[in-house]
Amino acid sequence: VPAVLKRPQLPSVPEDSLAQEVSSELDLLIDVAGHVEQVRLVSPGNRFNDRILMAAAKAWQFQPAIVMGSLCVTDFA
């Protein structure tokens, strides 16, 4: 069973950044407790927004992945 995002907390984005319509892609490492252990920026969007998004992602909570009946660390991309 894959990891599932339980508690996303999206940052508020400055109004002038909304006009740019850029997106960023993150790669997350989720531990067996469902906490984000590591955040890596895969495709950058806007430097300022990327930092805000990466900081917010560190606070996200996941339902941990289960493999063969055991909780496991997951690379969530």
All heavy atoms as TSV, in Angstrom:
chain	resi	resn	atom	element	x	y	z
A	1	VAL	N	N	0.864	-1.172	0.000
A	1	VAL	CA	C	0.000	0.000	0.000
A	1	VAL	C	C	0.909	1.234	0.000
A	1	VAL	O	O	1.779	1.358	0.852
A	1	VAL	CB	C	-0.905	0.013	1.257
A	1	VAL	CG1	C	-1.775	1.245	1.275
A	1	VAL	CG2	C	-1.737	-1.242	1.346
A	2	PRO	N	N	0.719	2.130	-0.950
A	2	PRO	CA	C	1.576	3.324	-1.025
A	2	PRO	C	C	1.293	4.315	0.102
A	2	PRO	O	O	0.240	4.277	0.721
A	2	PRO	CB	C	1.221	3.925	-2.381
A	2	PRO	CG	C	-0.157	3.443	-2.655
A	2	PRO	CD	C	-0.275	2.089	-2.008
A	3	ALA	N	N	2.257	5.195	0.327
A	3	ALA	CA	C	2.068	6.279	1.299
A	3	ALA	C	C	0.976	7.212	0.785
A	3	ALA	O	O	0.841	7.435	-0.414
A	3	ALA	CB	C	3.370	7.051	1.485
A	4	VAL	N	N	0.176	7.744	1.717
A	4	VAL	CA	C	-0.930	8.636	1.362
A	4	VAL	C	C	-0.803	9.922	2.163
A	4	VAL	O	O	-0.625	9.878	3.384
A	4	VAL	CB	C	-2.297	7.965	1.666
A	4	VAL	CG1	C	-3.439	8.913	1.369
A	4	VAL	CG2	C	-2.437	6.674	0.882
A	5	LEU	N	N	-0.908	11.051	1.504
A	5	LEU	CA	C	-0.826	12.354	2.160
A	5	LEU	C	C	-2.072	12.564	3.015
A	5	LEU	O	O	-3.187	12.541	2.520
A	5	LEU	CB	C	-0.695	13.462	1.118
A	5	LEU	CG	C	-0.499	14.877	1.624
A	5	LEU	CD1	C	0.740	14.995	2.495
A	5	LEU	CD2	C	-0.401	15.839	0.452
A	6	LYS	N	N	-1.870	12.701	4.338
A	6	LYS	CA	C	-2.982	12.883	5.269
A	6	LYS	C	C	-3.227	14.338	5.607
A	6	LYS	O	O	-4.351	14.772	5.765
A	6	LYS	CB	C	-2.707	12.140	6.589
A	6	LYS	CG	C	-2.782	10.665	6.486
A	6	LYS	CD	C	-2.608	9.920	7.794
A	6	LYS	CE	C	-2.255	10.675	9.015
A	6	LYS	NZ	N	-2.078	9.861	10.208
A	7	ARG	N	N	-2.143	15.090	5.788
A	7	ARG	CA	C	-2.284	16.454	6.265
A	7	ARG	C	C	-1.382	17.403	5.474
A	7	ARG	O	O	-0.308	17.776	5.910
A	7	ARG	CB	C	-1.932	16.507	7.749
A	7	ARG	CG	C	-2.292	17.807	8.395
A	7	ARG	CD	C	-2.045	17.788	9.870
A	7	ARG	NE	N	-1.014	16.847	10.224
A	7	ARG	CZ	C	-0.359	16.844	11.354
A	7	ARG	NH1	N	-0.612	17.736	12.248
A	7	ARG	NH2	N	0.565	15.949	11.617
A	8	PRO	N	N	-1.854	17.825	4.285
A	8	PRO	CA	C	-1.055	18.800	3.548
A	8	PRO	C	C	-1.284	20.193	4.111
A	8	PRO	O	O	-2.380	20.501	4.560
A	8	PRO	CB	C	-1.608	18.708	2.125
A	8	PRO	CG	C	-3.023	18.310	2.326
A	8	PRO	CD	C	-3.045	17.437	3.563
A	9	GLN	N	N	-0.279	20.968	4.128
A	9	GLN	CA	C	-0.406	22.357	4.546
A	9	GLN	C	C	0.263	23.192	3.473
A	9	GLN	O	O	1.484	23.268	3.416
A	9	GLN	CB	C	0.250	22.568	5.909
A	9	GLN	CG	C	-0.016	23.925	6.468
A	9	GLN	CD	C	0.444	24.011	7.910
A	9	GLN	OE1	O	0.838	23.026	8.516
A	9	GLN	NE2	N	0.401	25.189	8.460
A	10	LEU	N	N	-0.547	23.769	2.600
A	10	LEU	CA	C	0.001	24.550	1.509
A	10	LEU	C	C	0.273	25.975	1.951
A	10	LEU	O	O	-0.534	26.577	2.657
A	10	LEU	CB	C	-0.964	24.542	0.322
A	10	LEU	CG	C	-1.206	23.166	-0.287
A	10	LEU	CD1	C	-2.272	23.251	-1.367
A	10	LEU	CD2	C	0.074	22.597	-0.847
A	11	PRO	N	N	1.418	26.509	1.541
A	11	PRO	CA	C	1.752	27.885	1.926
A	11	PRO	C	C	0.935	28.876	1.120
A	11	PRO	O	O	0.473	28.582	0.019
A	11	PRO	CB	C	3.233	27.984	1.558
A	11	PRO	CG	C	3.399	27.021	0.437
A	11	PRO	CD	C	2.442	25.887	0.722
A	12	SER	N	N	0.750	30.067	1.681
A	12	SER	CA	C	0.126	31.126	0.905
A	12	SER	C	C	1.194	31.693	-0.029
A	12	SER	O	O	2.350	31.826	0.336
A	12	SER	CB	C	-0.456	32.210	1.799
A	12	SER	OG	O	0.442	32.542	2.806
A	13	VAL	N	N	0.781	31.986	-1.236
A	13	VAL	CA	C	1.704	32.461	-2.270
A	13	VAL	C	C	1.489	33.946	-2.478
A	13	VAL	O	O	0.344	34.399	-2.581
A	13	VAL	CB	C	1.445	31.700	-3.590
A	13	VAL	CG1	C	2.363	32.181	-4.691
A	13	VAL	CG2	C	1.607	30.208	-3.380
A	14	PRO	N	N	2.572	34.736	-2.552
A	14	PRO	CA	C	2.426	36.161	-2.809
A	14	PRO	C	C	1.677	36.403	-4.119
A	14	PRO	O	O	1.856	35.672	-5.086
A	14	PRO	CB	C	3.868	36.666	-2.916
A	14	PRO	CG	C	4.684	35.638	-2.218
A	14	PRO	CD	C	3.954	34.336	-2.377
A	15	GLU	N	N	0.822	37.418	-4.132
A	15	GLU	CA	C	-0.042	37.696	-5.275
A	15	GLU	C	C	0.739	37.903	-6.575
A	15	GLU	O	O	0.327	37.450	-7.638
A	15	GLU	CB	C	-0.901	38.919	-4.985
A	15	GLU	CG	C	-2.169	38.950	-5.789
A	15	GLU	CD	C	-3.094	40.037	-5.304
A	15	GLU	OE1	O	-3.495	40.005	-4.134
A	15	GLU	OE2	O	-3.408	40.913	-6.134
A	16	ASP	N	N	1.906	38.550	-6.507
A	16	ASP	CA	C	2.686	38.793	-7.727
A	16	ASP	C	C	3.251	37.506	-8.308
A	16	ASP	O	O	3.551	37.423	-9.489
A	16	ASP	CB	C	3.807	39.803	-7.466
A	16	ASP	CG	C	4.780	39.343	-6.397
A	16	ASP	OD1	O	4.392	38.534	-5.534
A	16	ASP	OD2	O	5.935	39.794	-6.430
A	17	SER	N	N	3.352	36.448	-7.510
A	17	SER	CA	C	3.849	35.166	-7.997
A	17	SER	C	C	2.780	34.385	-8.743
A	17	SER	O	O	3.085	33.514	-9.548
A	17	SER	CB	C	4.354	34.307	-6.840
A	17	SER	OG	O	5.428	34.933	-6.216
A	18	LEU	N	N	1.521	34.661	-8.463
A	18	LEU	CA	C	0.428	33.928	-9.100
A	18	LEU	C	C	0.387	34.161	-10.602
A	18	LEU	O	O	0.010	33.280	-11.368
A	18	LEU	CB	C	-0.912	34.310	-8.467
A	18	LEU	CG	C	-1.102	33.891	-7.014
A	18	LEU	CD1	C	-2.421	34.448	-6.491
A	18	LEU	CD2	C	-1.063	32.392	-6.863
A	19	ALA	N	N	0.784	35.326	-11.037
A	19	ALA	CA	C	0.738	35.656	-12.460
A	19	ALA	C	C	1.750	34.841	-13.262
A	19	ALA	O	O	1.578	34.647	-14.460
A	19	ALA	CB	C	1.004	37.139	-12.646
A	20	GLN	N	N	2.784	34.330	-12.621
A	20	GLN	CA	C	3.828	33.590	-13.324
A	20	GLN	C	C	3.383	32.181	-13.720
A	20	GLN	O	O	3.892	31.623	-14.673
A	20	GLN	CB	C	5.078	33.493	-12.455
A	20	GLN	CG	C	5.711	34.820	-12.192
A	20	GLN	CD	C	6.894	34.687	-11.258
A	20	GLN	OE1	O	7.260	33.601	-10.823
A	20	GLN	NE2	N	7.509	35.800	-10.937
A	21	GLU	N	N	2.443	31.581	-12.992
A	21	GLU	CA	C	1.927	30.247	-13.271
A	21	GLU	C	C	3.032	29.230	-13.514
A	21	GLU	O	O	3.078	28.563	-14.541
A	21	GLU	CB	C	0.964	30.270	-14.456
A	21	GLU	CG	C	-0.320	30.996	-14.150
A	21	GLU	CD	C	-1.362	30.825	-15.237
A	21	GLU	OE1	O	-1.426	29.748	-15.837
A	21	GLU	OE2	O	-2.092	31.781	-15.465
A	22	VAL	N	N	3.941	29.123	-12.585
A	22	VAL	CA	C	4.995	28.110	-12.664
A	22	VAL	C	C	4.725	27.061	-11.592
A	22	VAL	O	O	4.093	27.336	-10.584
A	22	VAL	CB	C	6.400	28.726	-12.452
A	22	VAL	CG1	C	6.763	29.641	-13.586
A	22	VAL	CG2	C	6.495	29.445	-11.131
A	23	SER	N	N	5.182	25.861	-11.842
A	23	SER	CA	C	4.994	24.818	-10.850
A	23	SER	C	C	6.346	24.190	-10.528
A	23	SER	O	O	7.274	24.236	-11.333
A	23	SER	CB	C	4.017	23.757	-11.355
A	23	SER	OG	O	4.520	23.156	-12.514
A	24	SER	N	N	6.423	23.617	-9.363
A	24	SER	CA	C	7.633	22.951	-8.909
A	24	SER	C	C	7.296	21.504	-8.608
A	24	SER	O	O	6.190	21.187	-8.183
A	24	SER	CB	C	8.166	23.616	-7.643
A	24	SER	OG	O	8.438	24.968	-7.872
A	25	GLU	N	N	8.261	20.626	-8.802
A	25	GLU	CA	C	8.069	19.209	-8.496
A	25	GLU	C	C	9.049	18.826	-7.395
A	25	GLU	O	O	10.234	19.127	-7.476
A	25	GLU	CB	C	8.324	18.377	-9.741
A	25	GLU	CG	C	8.008	16.922	-9.553
A	25	GLU	CD	C	8.209	16.138	-10.837
A	25	GLU	OE1	O	8.089	16.714	-11.932
A	25	GLU	OE2	O	8.491	14.941	-10.724
A	26	LEU	N	N	8.515	18.170	-6.361
A	26	LEU	CA	C	9.329	17.762	-5.223
A	26	LEU	C	C	9.415	16.245	-5.145
A	26	LEU	O	O	8.487	15.544	-5.525
A	26	LEU	CB	C	8.718	18.280	-3.916
A	26	LEU	CG	C	8.531	19.780	-3.781
A	26	LEU	CD1	C	7.821	20.101	-2.472
A	26	LEU	CD2	C	9.857	20.500	-3.852
A	27	ASP	N	N	10.509	15.759	-4.616
A	27	ASP	CA	C	10.695	14.345	-4.318
A	27	ASP	C	C	10.830	14.273	-2.801
A	27	ASP	O	O	11.675	14.953	-2.217
A	27	ASP	CB	C	11.959	13.842	-5.016
A	27	ASP	CG	C	12.156	12.350	-4.869
A	27	ASP	OD1	O	11.172	11.637	-4.582
A	27	ASP	OD2	O	13.294	11.892	-5.042
A	28	LEU	N	N	9.973	13.488	-2.145
A	28	LEU	CA	C	9.961	13.416	-0.680
A	28	LEU	C	C	10.363	12.032	-0.212
A	28	LEU	O	O	10.000	11.027	-0.817
A	28	LEU	CB	C	8.547	13.714	-0.156
A	28	LEU	CG	C	7.864	14.975	-0.663
A	28	LEU	CD1	C	6.438	15.044	-0.150
A	28	LEU	CD2	C	8.633	16.204	-0.240
A	29	LEU	N	N	11.086	11.973	0.880
A	29	LEU	CA	C	11.402	10.713	1.542
A	29	LEU	C	C	10.570	10.665	2.811
A	29	LEU	O	O	10.701	11.537	3.681
A	29	LEU	CB	C	12.896	10.628	1.866
A	29	LEU	CG	C	13.365	9.303	2.440
A	29	LEU	CD1	C	13.169	8.174	1.430
A	29	LEU	CD2	C	14.825	9.386	2.847
A	30	ILE	N	N	9.673	9.673	2.902
A	30	ILE	CA	C	8.741	9.543	4.018
A	30	ILE	C	C	9.226	8.428	4.939
A	30	ILE	O	O	9.480	7.313	4.481
A	30	ILE	CB	C	7.315	9.194	3.510
A	30	ILE	CG1	C	6.899	10.104	2.354
A	30	ILE	CG2	C	6.318	9.206	4.649
A	30	ILE	CD1	C	6.885	11.562	2.668
A	31	ASP	N	N	9.335	8.710	6.243
A	31	ASP	CA	C	9.787	7.680	7.179
A	31	ASP	C	C	8.621	6.781	7.604
A	31	ASP	O	O	7.484	6.983	7.189
A	31	ASP	CB	C	10.514	8.294	8.382
A	31	ASP	CG	C	9.636	9.123	9.293
A	31	ASP	OD1	O	8.393	9.015	9.219
A	31	ASP	OD2	O	10.187	9.871	10.112
A	32	VAL	N	N	8.912	5.775	8.435
A	32	VAL	CA	C	7.884	4.797	8.821
A	32	VAL	C	C	6.805	5.390	9.716
A	32	VAL	O	O	5.749	4.790	9.895
A	32	VAL	CB	C	8.502	3.548	9.495
A	32	VAL	CG1	C	9.371	2.794	8.511
A	32	VAL	CG2	C	9.279	3.916	10.740
A	33	ALA	N	N	7.035	6.575	10.266
A	33	ALA	CA	C	6.020	7.247	11.083
A	33	ALA	C	C	5.149	8.174	10.235
A	33	ALA	O	O	4.189	8.752	10.732
A	33	ALA	CB	C	6.679	8.041	12.208
A	34	GLY	N	N	5.479	8.318	8.943
A	34	GLY	CA	C	4.703	9.179	8.061
A	34	GLY	C	C	5.190	10.608	7.998
A	34	GLY	O	O	4.550	11.462	7.403
A	35	HIS	N	N	6.354	10.884	8.594
A	35	HIS	CA	C	6.929	12.232	8.564
A	35	HIS	C	C	7.837	12.389	7.352
A	35	HIS	O	O	8.479	11.432	6.917
A	35	HIS	CB	C	7.736	12.506	9.835
A	35	HIS	CG	C	6.922	12.403	11.069
A	35	HIS	ND1	N	7.064	11.372	11.956
A	35	HIS	CD2	C	5.933	13.187	11.556
A	35	HIS	CE1	C	6.206	11.526	12.947
A	35	HIS	NE2	N	5.496	12.617	12.722
A	36	VAL	N	N	7.917	13.607	6.831
A	36	VAL	CA	C	8.810	13.899	5.721
A	36	VAL	C	C	10.225	14.001	6.279
A	36	VAL	O	O	10.527	14.861	7.100
A	36	VAL	CB	C	8.403	15.198	4.997
A	36	VAL	CG1	C	9.388	15.527	3.888
A	36	VAL	CG2	C	6.993	15.075	4.444
A	37	GLU	N	N	11.070	13.103	5.821
A	37	GLU	CA	C	12.443	13.049	6.303
A	37	GLU	C	C	13.374	13.897	5.438
A	37	GLU	O	O	14.337	14.469	5.913
A	37	GLU	CB	C	12.899	11.580	6.281
A	37	GLU	CG	C	14.122	11.296	7.083
A	37	GLU	CD	C	14.337	9.804	7.193
A	37	GLU	OE1	O	13.649	9.152	7.996
A	37	GLU	OE2	O	15.204	9.297	6.456
A	38	GLN	N	N	13.053	13.957	4.133
A	38	GLN	CA	C	13.913	14.690	3.203
A	38	GLN	C	C	13.060	15.259	2.075
A	38	GLN	O	O	12.124	14.614	1.607
A	38	GLN	CB	C	14.963	13.738	2.639
A	38	GLN	CG	C	15.972	14.364	1.740
A	38	GLN	CD	C	16.986	13.324	1.262
A	38	GLN	OE1	O	16.700	12.134	1.209
A	38	GLN	NE2	N	18.167	13.778	0.930
A	39	VAL	N	N	13.386	16.467	1.633
A	39	VAL	CA	C	12.706	17.115	0.507
A	39	VAL	C	C	13.767	17.495	-0.517
A	39	VAL	O	O	14.771	18.109	-0.182
A	39	VAL	CB	C	11.960	18.398	0.953
A	39	VAL	CG1	C	11.287	19.061	-0.236
A	39	VAL	CG2	C	10.952	18.095	2.038
A	40	ARG	N	N	13.526	17.094	-1.769
A	40	ARG	CA	C	14.460	17.430	-2.847
A	40	ARG	C	C	13.671	18.080	-3.979
A	40	ARG	O	O	12.627	17.579	-4.383
A	40	ARG	CB	C	15.155	16.167	-3.356
A	40	ARG	CG	C	16.221	16.428	-4.399
A	40	ARG	CD	C	16.983	15.149	-4.762
A	40	ARG	NE	N	16.132	14.170	-5.409
A	40	ARG	CZ	C	15.918	14.089	-6.716
A	40	ARG	NH1	N	16.472	14.971	-7.529
A	40	ARG	NH2	N	15.142	13.158	-7.222
A	41	LEU	N	N	14.171	19.180	-4.481
A	41	LEU	CA	C	13.541	19.896	-5.584
A	41	LEU	C	C	13.930	19.203	-6.887
A	41	LEU	O	O	15.102	19.102	-7.222
A	41	LEU	CB	C	14.003	21.350	-5.591
A	41	LEU	CG	C	13.373	22.269	-6.610
A	41	LEU	CD1	C	11.869	22.379	-6.386
A	41	LEU	CD2	C	14.013	23.636	-6.527
A	42	VAL	N	N	12.939	18.673	-7.619
A	42	VAL	CA	C	13.191	17.957	-8.867
A	42	VAL	C	C	13.166	18.916	-10.049
A	42	VAL	O	O	14.064	18.917	-10.877
A	42	VAL	CB	C	12.150	16.827	-9.076
A	42	VAL	CG1	C	12.353	16.131	-10.404
A	42	VAL	CG2	C	12.220	15.828	-7.932
A	43	SER	N	N	12.114	19.708	-10.153
A	43	SER	CA	C	12.030	20.697	-11.237
A	43	SER	C	C	11.702	22.051	-10.632
A	43	SER	O	O	10.634	22.238	-10.072
A	43	SER	CB	C	10.972	20.294	-12.268
A	43	SER	OG	O	9.701	20.278	-11.678
A	44	PRO	N	N	12.642	22.972	-10.695
A	44	PRO	CA	C	12.430	24.286	-10.089
A	44	PRO	C	C	11.411	25.120	-10.846
A	44	PRO	O	O	11.275	25.008	-12.055
A	44	PRO	CB	C	13.809	24.933	-10.133
A	44	PRO	CG	C	14.528	24.233	-11.231
A	44	PRO	CD	C	13.943	22.854	-11.326
A	45	GLY	N	N	10.697	25.923	-10.083
A	45	GLY	CA	C	9.744	26.857	-10.668
A	45	GLY	C	C	10.237	28.271	-10.440
A	45	GLY	O	O	10.910	28.855	-11.262
A	46	ASN	N	N	9.960	28.793	-9.262
A	46	ASN	CA	C	10.344	30.143	-8.871
A	46	ASN	C	C	11.142	30.005	-7.575
A	46	ASN	O	O	10.680	29.384	-6.637
A	46	ASN	CB	C	9.072	30.970	-8.664
A	46	ASN	CG	C	9.338	32.308	-8.041
A	46	ASN	OD1	O	9.728	32.393	-6.881
A	46	ASN	ND2	N	9.109	33.360	-8.802
A	47	ARG	N	N	12.342	30.560	-7.514
A	47	ARG	CA	C	13.225	30.368	-6.350
A	47	ARG	C	C	12.560	30.691	-5.021
A	47	ARG	O	O	12.652	29.922	-4.075
A	47	ARG	CB	C	14.470	31.247	-6.481
A	47	ARG	CG	C	15.486	30.699	-7.388
A	47	ARG	CD	C	16.726	31.528	-7.284
A	47	ARG	NE	N	17.789	30.574	-7.032
A	47	ARG	CZ	C	18.988	30.891	-6.650
A	47	ARG	NH1	N	19.300	32.126	-6.440
A	47	ARG	NH2	N	19.885	29.969	-6.457
A	48	PHE	N	N	11.868	31.818	-4.952
A	48	PHE	CA	C	11.226	32.233	-3.704
A	48	PHE	C	C	10.128	31.242	-3.328
A	48	PHE	O	O	10.065	30.758	-2.212
A	48	PHE	CB	C	10.661	33.646	-3.848
A	48	PHE	CG	C	9.932	34.124	-2.618
A	48	PHE	CD1	C	10.628	34.462	-1.470
A	48	PHE	CD2	C	8.552	34.206	-2.617
A	48	PHE	CE1	C	9.957	34.888	-0.334
A	48	PHE	CE2	C	7.875	34.635	-1.485
A	48	PHE	CZ	C	8.574	34.968	-0.345
A	49	ASN	N	N	9.260	30.912	-4.297
A	49	ASN	CA	C	8.169	29.978	-4.031
A	49	ASN	C	C	8.684	28.580	-3.720
A	49	ASN	O	O	8.094	27.862	-2.918
A	49	ASN	CB	C	7.204	29.929	-5.219
A	49	ASN	CG	C	6.434	31.223	-5.380
A	49	ASN	OD1	O	6.388	32.051	-4.472
A	49	ASN	ND2	N	5.846	31.411	-6.532
A	50	ASP	N	N	9.770	28.165	-4.367
A	50	ASP	CA	C	10.335	26.839	-4.116
A	50	ASP	C	C	10.756	26.705	-2.655
A	50	ASP	O	O	10.492	25.687	-2.020
A	50	ASP	CB	C	11.548	26.581	-5.013
A	50	ASP	CG	C	11.171	26.379	-6.467
A	50	ASP	OD1	O	9.981	26.109	-6.740
A	50	ASP	OD2	O	12.060	26.499	-7.328
A	51	ARG	N	N	11.390	27.722	-2.112
A	51	ARG	CA	C	11.815	27.676	-0.705
A	51	ARG	C	C	10.616	27.584	0.227
A	51	ARG	O	O	10.629	26.831	1.196
A	51	ARG	CB	C	12.672	28.890	-0.357
A	51	ARG	CG	C	14.099	28.741	-0.850
A	51	ARG	CD	C	14.948	29.875	-0.362
A	51	ARG	NE	N	14.959	30.832	-1.483
A	51	ARG	CZ	C	15.232	32.106	-1.382
A	51	ARG	NH1	N	15.519	32.618	-0.229
A	51	ARG	NH2	N	15.234	32.883	-2.431
A	52	ILE	N	N	9.566	28.334	-0.077
A	52	ILE	CA	C	8.352	28.304	0.745
A	52	ILE	C	C	7.695	26.929	0.659
A	52	ILE	O	O	7.296	26.344	1.667
A	52	ILE	CB	C	7.368	29.404	0.300
A	52	ILE	CG1	C	7.945	30.780	0.605
A	52	ILE	CG2	C	6.023	29.226	0.972
A	52	ILE	CD1	C	7.142	31.929	0.025
A	53	LEU	N	N	7.594	26.396	-0.557
A	53	LEU	CA	C	6.974	25.089	-0.756
A	53	LEU	C	C	7.766	23.981	-0.074
A	53	LEU	O	O	7.204	23.095	0.573
A	53	LEU	CB	C	6.843	24.795	-2.258
A	53	LEU	CG	C	6.177	23.481	-2.631
A	53	LEU	CD1	C	4.770	23.394	-2.050
A	53	LEU	CD2	C	6.141	23.314	-4.139
A	54	MET	N	N	9.087	24.013	-0.177
A	54	MET	CA	C	9.924	22.989	0.456
A	54	MET	C	C	9.781	23.040	1.977
A	54	MET	O	O	9.695	21.998	2.626
A	54	MET	CB	C	11.385	23.155	0.032
A	54	MET	CG	C	11.603	22.777	-1.421
A	54	MET	SD	S	13.298	23.028	-1.974
A	54	MET	CE	C	14.131	21.682	-1.131
A	55	ALA	N	N	9.725	24.228	2.546
A	55	ALA	CA	C	9.544	24.364	3.995
A	55	ALA	C	C	8.179	23.816	4.412
A	55	ALA	O	O	8.068	23.118	5.425
A	55	ALA	CB	C	9.686	25.817	4.413
A	56	ALA	N	N	7.144	24.096	3.633
A	56	ALA	CA	C	5.804	23.596	3.953
A	56	ALA	C	C	5.754	22.076	3.844
A	56	ALA	O	O	5.146	21.401	4.680
A	56	ALA	CB	C	4.772	24.229	3.019
A	57	ALA	N	N	6.399	21.515	2.828
A	57	ALA	CA	C	6.383	20.061	2.620
A	57	ALA	C	C	6.990	19.313	3.794
A	57	ALA	O	O	6.577	18.196	4.114
A	57	ALA	CB	C	7.115	19.710	1.328
A	58	LYS	N	N	7.952	19.914	4.464
A	58	LYS	CA	C	8.585	19.265	5.626
A	58	LYS	C	C	7.598	19.060	6.772
A	58	LYS	O	O	7.808	18.203	7.622
A	58	LYS	CB	C	9.789	20.075	6.098
A	58	LYS	CG	C	10.936	20.022	5.118
A	58	LYS	CD	C	12.095	20.878	5.578
A	58	LYS	CE	C	13.191	20.874	4.519
A	58	LYS	NZ	N	14.303	21.732	4.883
A	59	ALA	N	N	6.510	19.812	6.782
A	59	ALA	CA	C	5.507	19.693	7.848
A	59	ALA	C	C	4.357	18.756	7.472
A	59	ALA	O	O	3.489	18.489	8.291
A	59	ALA	CB	C	4.950	21.077	8.186
A	60	TRP	N	N	4.340	18.259	6.229
A	60	TRP	CA	C	3.255	17.381	5.805
A	60	TRP	C	C	3.301	16.063	6.558
A	60	TRP	O	O	4.366	15.597	6.966
A	60	TRP	CB	C	3.326	17.111	4.309
A	60	TRP	CG	C	3.058	18.316	3.463
A	60	TRP	CD1	C	2.589	19.528	3.877
A	60	TRP	CD2	C	3.273	18.434	2.070
A	60	TRP	NE1	N	2.479	20.384	2.813
A	60	TRP	CE2	C	2.891	19.746	1.685
A	60	TRP	CE3	C	3.740	17.569	1.089
A	60	TRP	CZ2	C	2.978	20.189	0.376
A	60	TRP	CZ3	C	3.816	18.013	-0.213
A	60	TRP	CH2	C	3.434	19.317	-0.563
A	61	GLN	N	N	2.142	15.460	6.722
A	61	GLN	CA	C	2.018	14.175	7.422
A	61	GLN	C	C	1.418	13.151	6.456
A	61	GLN	O	O	0.451	13.457	5.764
A	61	GLN	CB	C	1.120	14.334	8.652
A	61	GLN	CG	C	0.928	13.080	9.454
A	61	GLN	CD	C	2.188	12.641	10.172
A	61	GLN	OE1	O	2.918	13.477	10.697
A	61	GLN	NE2	N	2.444	11.367	10.186
A	62	PHE	N	N	1.989	11.967	6.407
A	62	PHE	CA	C	1.540	10.905	5.518
A	62	PHE	C	C	1.085	9.684	6.314
A	62	PHE	O	O	1.555	9.448	7.427
A	62	PHE	CB	C	2.679	10.449	4.592
A	62	PHE	CG	C	2.992	11.425	3.497
A	62	PHE	CD1	C	3.746	12.565	3.747
A	62	PHE	CD2	C	2.546	11.207	2.214
A	62	PHE	CE1	C	4.046	13.459	2.736
A	62	PHE	CE2	C	2.832	12.100	1.188
A	62	PHE	CZ	C	3.577	13.227	1.455
A	63	GLN	N	N	0.196	8.913	5.712
A	63	GLN	CA	C	-0.084	7.560	6.173
A	63	GLN	C	C	1.072	6.757	5.593
A	63	GLN	O	O	1.260	6.736	4.381
A	63	GLN	CB	C	-1.421	7.075	5.578
A	63	GLN	CG	C	-1.709	5.632	5.801
A	63	GLN	CD	C	-2.406	5.406	7.118
A	63	GLN	OE1	O	-3.158	6.253	7.556
A	63	GLN	NE2	N	-2.156	4.276	7.731
A	64	PRO	N	N	1.902	6.119	6.428
A	64	PRO	CA	C	3.088	5.434	5.903
A	64	PRO	C	C	2.725	4.293	4.944
A	64	PRO	O	O	1.656	3.705	5.037
A	64	PRO	CB	C	3.782	4.882	7.144
A	64	PRO	CG	C	3.094	5.463	8.318
A	64	PRO	CD	C	1.790	6.018	7.864
A	65	ALA	N	N	3.651	3.990	4.049
A	65	ALA	CA	C	3.463	2.887	3.117
A	65	ALA	C	C	3.605	1.564	3.863
A	65	ALA	O	O	4.318	1.464	4.859
A	65	ALA	CB	C	4.496	2.969	2.003
A	66	ILE	N	N	2.912	0.547	3.349
A	66	ILE	CA	C	2.996	-0.795	3.931
A	66	ILE	C	C	3.393	-1.766	2.829
A	66	ILE	O	O	2.760	-1.817	1.776
A	66	ILE	CB	C	1.647	-1.219	4.545
A	66	ILE	CG1	C	1.256	-0.235	5.648
A	66	ILE	CG2	C	1.715	-2.652	5.066
A	66	ILE	CD1	C	-0.129	-0.475	6.226
A	67	VAL	N	N	4.464	-2.503	3.069
A	67	VAL	CA	C	4.931	-3.512	2.126
A	67	VAL	C	C	5.018	-4.839	2.872
A	67	VAL	O	O	5.698	-4.934	3.891
A	67	VAL	CB	C	6.302	-3.127	1.532
A	67	VAL	CG1	C	6.834	-4.249	0.642
A	67	VAL	CG2	C	6.202	-1.838	0.750
A	68	MET	N	N	4.292	-5.819	2.378
A	68	MET	CA	C	4.258	-7.150	2.982
A	68	MET	C	C	3.917	-7.096	4.467
A	68	MET	O	O	4.543	-7.757	5.297
A	68	MET	CB	C	5.572	-7.890	2.734
A	68	MET	CG	C	5.841	-8.113	1.251
A	68	MET	SD	S	7.423	-8.900	0.905
A	68	MET	CE	C	7.078	-10.564	1.382
A	69	GLY	N	N	2.966	-6.235	4.816
A	69	GLY	CA	C	2.499	-6.125	6.181
A	69	GLY	C	C	3.326	-5.271	7.116
A	69	GLY	O	O	3.002	-5.119	8.288
A	70	SER	N	N	4.422	-4.687	6.625
A	70	SER	CA	C	5.291	-3.856	7.463
A	70	SER	C	C	5.364	-2.423	6.944
A	70	SER	O	O	5.345	-2.198	5.733
A	70	SER	CB	C	6.710	-4.420	7.491
A	70	SER	OG	O	6.720	-5.702	8.048
A	71	LEU	N	N	5.429	-1.477	7.877
A	71	LEU	CA	C	5.620	-0.076	7.491
A	71	LEU	C	C	6.999	0.070	6.874
A	71	LEU	O	O	7.940	-0.599	7.292
A	71	LEU	CB	C	5.497	0.831	8.729
A	71	LEU	CG	C	4.160	0.811	9.455
A	71	LEU	CD1	C	4.245	1.646	10.712
A	71	LEU	CD2	C	3.059	1.320	8.560
A	72	CYS	N	N	7.108	0.937	5.880
A	72	CYS	CA	C	8.421	1.115	5.251
A	72	CYS	C	C	8.647	2.572	4.867
A	72	CYS	O	O	7.710	3.341	4.686
A	72	CYS	CB	C	8.562	0.211	4.049
A	72	CYS	SG	S	7.478	0.593	2.700
A	73	VAL	N	N	9.924	2.911	4.731
A	73	VAL	CA	C	10.336	4.233	4.257
A	73	VAL	C	C	9.973	4.300	2.778
A	73	VAL	O	O	10.118	3.320	2.045
A	73	VAL	CB	C	11.863	4.421	4.451
A	73	VAL	CG1	C	12.334	5.705	3.815
A	73	VAL	CG2	C	12.199	4.393	5.933
A	74	THR	N	N	9.480	5.451	2.334
A	74	THR	CA	C	8.997	5.587	0.952
A	74	THR	C	C	9.578	6.818	0.278
A	74	THR	O	O	9.646	7.883	0.885
A	74	THR	CB	C	7.457	5.732	0.943
A	74	THR	OG1	O	6.893	4.647	1.664
A	74	THR	CG2	C	6.910	5.750	-0.454
A	75	ASP	N	N	9.963	6.650	-0.975
A	75	ASP	CA	C	10.340	7.773	-1.807
A	75	ASP	C	C	9.078	8.206	-2.525
A	75	ASP	O	O	8.527	7.465	-3.335
A	75	ASP	CB	C	11.429	7.351	-2.803
A	75	ASP	CG	C	11.970	8.515	-3.593
A	75	ASP	OD1	O	11.819	9.667	-3.155
A	75	ASP	OD2	O	12.557	8.272	-4.654
A	76	PHE	N	N	8.564	9.385	-2.193
A	76	PHE	CA	C	7.283	9.870	-2.705
A	76	PHE	C	C	7.549	10.981	-3.699
A	76	PHE	O	O	7.911	12.089	-3.313
A	76	PHE	CB	C	6.433	10.362	-1.527
A	76	PHE	CG	C	5.001	10.596	-1.843
A	76	PHE	CD1	C	4.085	9.564	-1.780
A	76	PHE	CD2	C	4.536	11.859	-2.175
A	76	PHE	CE1	C	2.736	9.781	-2.041
A	76	PHE	CE2	C	3.201	12.092	-2.444
A	76	PHE	CZ	C	2.307	11.047	-2.380
A	77	ALA	N	N	7.386	10.678	-4.967
A	77	ALA	CA	C	7.647	11.696	-6.000
A	77	ALA	C	C	6.368	12.025	-6.725
A	77	ALA	O	O	5.451	11.281	-6.791
A	77	ALA	CB	C	8.680	11.189	-6.976
